Amino acid sequence: MPKTIISDTSCFIILTNIGELELLHKVYGEIITTIDIATEYGDA
């Protein structure tokens, strides 16, 4: 499994819609995103 992934907002939105956002934390541990992605997602 790669240590770093690059994703757009759609990954967060899709996982939130199916109730599986925590899956990212389980697989990758720490999730870091940009302010732009967080703002688009609605978490900033």
Phi and psi in radians as a Rosetta constraint file:
Dihedral C 1 N 2 CA 2 C 2 CIRCULARHARMONIC -1.153 0.35
Dihedral N 2 CA 2 C 2 N 3 CIRCULARHARMONIC 2.604 0.35
Dihedral C 2 N 3 CA 3 C 3 CIRCULARHARMONIC -1.410 0.35
Dihedral N 3 CA 3 C 3 N 4 CIRCULARHARMONIC -0.426 0.35
Dihedral C 3 N 4 CA 4 C 4 CIRCULARHARMONIC -2.245 0.35
Dihedral N 4 CA 4 C 4 N 5 CIRCULARHARMONIC 2.317 0.35
Dihedral C 4 N 5 CA 5 C 5 CIRCULARHARMONIC -2.216 0.35
Dihedral N 5 CA 5 C 5 N 6 CIRCULARHARMONIC 2.705 0.35
Dihedral C 5 N 6 CA 6 C 6 CIRCULARHARMONIC -2.079 0.35
Dihedral N 6 CA 6 C 6 N 7 CIRCULARHARMONIC 2.223 0.35
Dihedral C 6 N 7 CA 7 C 7 CIRCULARHARMONIC -2.432 0.35
Dihedral N 7 CA 7 C 7 N 8 CIRCULARHARMONIC 2.697 0.35
Dihedral C 7 N 8 CA 8 C 8 CIRCULARHARMONIC -1.642 0.35
Dihedral N 8 CA 8 C 8 N 9 CIRCULARHARMONIC -3.085 0.35
Dihedral C 8 N 9 CA 9 C 9 CIRCULARHARMONIC -1.123 0.35
Dihedral N 9 CA 9 C 9 N 10 CIRCULARHARMONIC -0.465 0.35
Dihedral C 9 N 10 CA 10 C 10 CIRCULARHARMONIC -1.029 0.35
Dihedral N 10 CA 10 C 10 N 11 CIRCULARHARMONIC -0.599 0.35
Dihedral C 10 N 11 CA 11 C 11 CIRCULARHARMONIC -1.045 0.35
Dihedral N 11 CA 11 C 11 N 12 CIRCULARHARMONIC -0.834 0.35
Dihedral C 11 N 12 CA 12 C 12 CIRCULARHARMONIC -1.135 0.35
Dihedral N 12 CA 12 C 12 N 13 CIRCULARHARMONIC -0.720 0.35
Dihedral C 12 N 13 CA 13 C 13 CIRCULARHARMONIC -1.153 0.35
Dihedral N 13 CA 13 C 13 N 14 CIRCULARHARMONIC -0.812 0.35
Dihedral C 13 N 14 CA 14 C 14 CIRCULARHARMONIC -1.091 0.35
Dihedral N 14 CA 14 C 14 N 15 CIRCULARHARMONIC -0.836 0.35
Dihedral C 14 N 15 CA 15 C 15 CIRCULARHARMONIC -1.114 0.35
Dihedral N 15 CA 15 C 15 N 16 CIRCULARHARMONIC -0.627 0.35
Dihedral C 15 N 16 CA 16 C 16 CIRCULARHARMONIC -1.141 0.35
Dihedral N 16 CA 16 C 16 N 17 CIRCULARHARMONIC -0.766 0.35
Dihedral C 16 N 17 CA 17 C 17 CIRCULARHARMONIC -1.091 0.35
Dihedral N 17 CA 17 C 17 N 18 CIRCULARHARMONIC -0.535 0.35
Dihedral C 17 N 18 CA 18 C 18 CIRCULARHARMONIC -1.737 0.35
Dihedral N 18 CA 18 C 18 N 19 CIRCULARHARMONIC 0.149 0.35
Dihedral C 18 N 19 CA 19 C 19 CIRCULARHARMONIC 1.254 0.35
Dihedral N 19 CA 19 C 19 N 20 CIRCULARHARMONIC 0.499 0.35
Dihedral C 19 N 20 CA 20 C 20 CIRCULARHARMONIC -2.192 0.35
Dihedral N 20 CA 20 C 20 N 21 CIRCULARHARMONIC 0.464 0.35
Dihedral C 20 N 21 CA 21 C 21 CIRCULARHARMONIC -1.046 0.35
Dihedral N 21 CA 21 C 21 N 22 CIRCULARHARMONIC -0.600 0.35
Dihedral C 21 N 22 CA 22 C 22 CIRCULARHARMONIC -1.056 0.35
Dihedral N 22 CA 22 C 22 N 23 CIRCULARHARMONIC -0.350 0.35
Dihedral C 22 N 23 CA 23 C 23 CIRCULARHARMONIC -0.994 0.35
Dihedral N 23 CA 23 C 23 N 24 CIRCULARHARMONIC -0.661 0.35
Dihedral C 23 N 24 CA 24 C 24 CIRCULARHARMONIC -1.045 0.35
Dihedral N 24 CA 24 C 24 N 25 CIRCULARHARMONIC -0.740 0.35
Dihedral C 24 N 25 CA 25 C 25 CIRCULARHARMONIC -1.169 0.35
Dihedral N 25 CA 25 C 25 N 26 CIRCULARHARMONIC -0.671 0.35
Dihedral C 25 N 26 CA 26 C 26 CIRCULARHARMONIC -1.145 0.35
Dihedral N 26 CA 26 C 26 N 27 CIRCULARHARMONIC -0.673 0.35
Dihedral C 26 N 27 CA 27 C 27 CIRCULARHARMONIC -1.448 0.35
Dihedral N 27 CA 27 C 27 N 28 CIRCULARHARMONIC -0.759 0.35
Dihedral C 27 N 28 CA 28 C 28 CIRCULARHARMONIC -1.919 0.35
Dihedral N 28 CA 28 C 28 N 29 CIRCULARHARMONIC -0.199 0.35
Dihedral C 28 N 29 CA 29 C 29 CIRCULARHARMONIC 1.414 0.35
Dihedral N 29 CA 29 C 29 N 30 CIRCULARHARMONIC -1.725 0.35
Dihedral C 29 N 30 CA 30 C 30 CIRCULARHARMONIC -1.566 0.35
Dihedral N 30 CA 30 C 30 N 31 CIRCULARHARMONIC 2.301 0.35
Dihedral C 30 N 31 CA 31 C 31 CIRCULARHARMONIC -1.973 0.35
Dihedral N 31 CA 31 C 31 N 32 CIRCULARHARMONIC 2.159 0.35
Dihedral C 31 N 32 CA 32 C 32 CIRCULARHARMONIC -2.104 0.35
Dihedral N 32 CA 32 C 32 N 33 CIRCULARHARMONIC 2.357 0.35
Dihedral C 32 N 33 CA 33 C 33 CIRCULARHARMONIC -2.366 0.35
Dihedral N 33 CA 33 C 33 N 34 CIRCULARHARMONIC 3.040 0.35
Dihedral C 33 N 34 CA 34 C 34 CIRCULARHARMONIC -1.568 0.35
Dihedral N 34 CA 34 C 34 N 35 CIRCULARHARMONIC 2.832 0.35
Dihedral C 34 N 35 CA 35 C 35 CIRCULARHARMONIC -1.048 0.35
Dihedral N 35 CA 35 C 35 N 36 CIRCULARHARMONIC -0.698 0.35
Dihedral C 35 N 36 CA 36 C 36 CIRCULARHARMONIC -1.066 0.35
Dihedral N 36 CA 36 C 36 N 37 CIRCULARHARMONIC -0.783 0.35
Dihedral C 36 N 37 CA 37 C 37 CIRCULARHARMONIC -1.153 0.35
Dihedral N 37 CA 37 C 37 N 38 CIRCULARHARMONIC -0.783 0.35
Dihedral C 37 N 38 CA 38 C 38 CIRCULARHARMONIC -1.071 0.35
Dihedral N 38 CA 38 C 38 N 39 CIRCULARHARMONIC -0.705 0.35
Dihedral C 38 N 39 CA 39 C 39 CIRCULARHARMONIC -1.154 0.35
Dihedral N 39 CA 39 C 39 N 40 CIRCULARHARMONIC -0.781 0.35
Dihedral C 39 N 40 CA 40 C 40 CIRCULARHARMONIC -1.102 0.35
Dihedral N 40 CA 40 C 40 N 41 CIRCULARHARMONIC -0.681 0.35
Dihedral C 40 N 41 CA 41 C 41 CIRCULARHARMONIC -1.202 0.35
Dihedral N 41 CA 41 C 41 N 42 CIRCULARHARMONIC -0.525 0.35
Dihedral C 41 N 42 CA 42 C 42 CIRCULARHARMONIC 1.773 0.35
Dihedral N 42 CA 42 C 42 N 43 CIRCULARHARMONIC 0.411 0.35
Dihedral C 42 N 43 CA 43 C 43 CIRCULARHARMONIC -2.050 0.35
Dihedral N 43 CA 43 C 43 N 44 CIRCULARHARMONIC 0.425 0.35
